[in-house]
Amino acid sequence: MWASLPQSRGLHCSVRLLKKQQSRSAAEQRWLQRQRADPYVKASQQQSFRCRSAFKLLQVDDKFRLLQPGLSVLDCGAAPGAWSQVAVHRVNSAGTDPGLPRGTVIGIDLLNIPSLDGAHFLSNHDVTDPGTHAKLQELLPRGRAHVILSDMAPNASGFRDMDHERLISMCLSLIDLAEKVLQPRGSLLCKYWDGGLAHRLQERLSSLFGSVRTVKPDASRKDSAERYFLARMYREPEK
Ligand SMILES: C[S@@+](CC[C@H](N)C(=O)[O-])C[C@H]1O[C@@H](n2cnc3c(N)ncnc32)[C@H](O)[C@@H]1O
């Protein structure tokens, strides 16, 4: 069942794009038709999510229960902010339920992320930059996150192998970040595009986490190479 969330001030990315379209190519027409037929686009509008991607995280979290009240969450590649909306609700970082512990949500993106009650955003920041890691350590309670989420993606070049390699290398840089900020026994959920180098990322994750599995939530389009690695039970390397 889809969760309902408090209203947000955010715009729906799909609607914004629809309105911007003045003259449309055939490819744009196909995209629009797909958007109109997509039940997750409609549901995201009805539930005031900033993007349909909210449902990917909701579905993963409904199954694996990563996000609990009181936890600290880093949302990498957070713009426009739909995953952060889900995280704010589930870790109670806006304090909506005074009877539950209050968590923390910090989002980072190269782009501007419109503000959201209960989240602290670092807009115009590169997750792969060690300078960003230092800022995150300062912002997180006791310098640690219980969960790192990454829905990061580079701008697609249209060359599948190249895009795959770029995203894998971004995911590998998340491991550097995890080594600085992730709590022992913490979790990492990161998007990748399937391809020849995915096993390298999986091996690296398996050397650091007690369990690593591939997940593809229903809201992730069937014809897309998009997958997520869910790595749990982080084992801090001995120093
Ligand atoms: C698919 S969108 C994320 C959508 C988001 N999960 C949501 O639900 O609103 C991918 C984002 O990754 C961001 N991104 C790509 N490379 C990045 C980097 N090196 N550092 C930070 N953000 C990055 C992009 O700017 C883009 O906003």
The ligand as an SDF file (V2000), in Angstrom:
LIG
                    3D

 27 29  0  0  0  0  0  0  0  0999 V2000
   17.3350   10.6770  -10.5720 C   0  0  0  0  0  0  0  0  0  0  0  0
   17.7930   12.1920   -9.8340 S   0  0  0  0  0  0  0  0  0  0  0  0
   17.4070   11.8900   -8.1490 C   0  0  0  0  0  0  0  0  0  0  0  0
   15.9400   11.9710   -7.8250 C   0  0  0  0  0  0  0  0  0  0  0  0
   15.6990   11.9910   -6.3240 C   0  0  0  0  0  0  0  0  0  0  0  0
   16.0020   10.6880   -5.7360 N   0  0  0  0  0  0  0  0  0  0  0  0
   14.2660   12.2990   -5.9670 C   0  0  0  0  0  0  0  0  0  0  0  0
   13.5500   11.3830   -5.5920 O   0  0  0  0  0  0  0  0  0  0  0  0
   13.8710   13.4590   -6.0600 O   0  0  0  0  0  0  0  0  0  0  0  0
   19.5490   12.0670   -9.8440 C   0  0  0  0  0  0  0  0  0  0  0  0
   20.2460   13.2680   -9.2270 C   0  0  0  0  0  0  0  0  0  0  0  0
   21.6340   12.9420   -9.0470 O   0  0  0  0  0  0  0  0  0  0  0  0
   22.3180   14.1840   -9.0560 C   0  0  0  0  0  0  0  0  0  0  0  0
   23.7600   13.9750   -9.1570 N   0  0  0  0  0  0  0  0  0  0  0  0
   24.4610   13.4320  -10.1910 C   0  0  0  0  0  0  0  0  0  0  0  0
   25.7750   13.4390   -9.9270 N   0  0  0  0  0  0  0  0  0  0  0  0
   25.9310   13.9730   -8.6860 C   0  0  0  0  0  0  0  0  0  0  0  0
   27.0500   14.2490   -7.8480 C   0  0  0  0  0  0  0  0  0  0  0  0
   28.3070   13.9390   -8.2470 N   0  0  0  0  0  0  0  0  0  0  0  0
   26.8460   14.8250   -6.6480 N   0  0  0  0  0  0  0  0  0  0  0  0
   25.5730   15.1330   -6.2540 C   0  0  0  0  0  0  0  0  0  0  0  0
   24.4780   14.8860   -6.9940 N   0  0  0  0  0  0  0  0  0  0  0  0
   24.6390   14.3200   -8.1870 C   0  0  0  0  0  0  0  0  0  0  0  0
   21.7020   14.8870  -10.2530 C   0  0  0  0  0  0  0  0  0  0  0  0
   21.9550   16.2700  -10.1930 O   0  0  0  0  0  0  0  0  0  0  0  0
   20.2270   14.5280  -10.0950 C   0  0  0  0  0  0  0  0  0  0  0  0
   19.5190   15.5440   -9.4400 O   0  0  0  0  0  0  0  0  0  0  0  0
  1  2  1  0
  2  3  1  0
  2 10  1  0
  3  4  1  0
  4  5  1  0
  5  6  1  0
  5  7  1  0
  7  8  2  0
  7  9  1  0
 10 11  1  0
 11 12  1  0
 11 26  1  0
 12 13  1  0
 13 14  1  0
 13 24  1  0
 14 15  1  0
 14 23  1  0
 15 16  2  0
 16 17  1  0
 17 18  1  0
 17 23  2  0
 18 19  1  0
 18 20  2  0
 20 21  1  0
 21 22  2  0
 22 23  1  0
 24 25  1  0
 24 26  1  0
 26 27  1  0
M  CHG  2   2   1   9  -1
M  END
$$$$
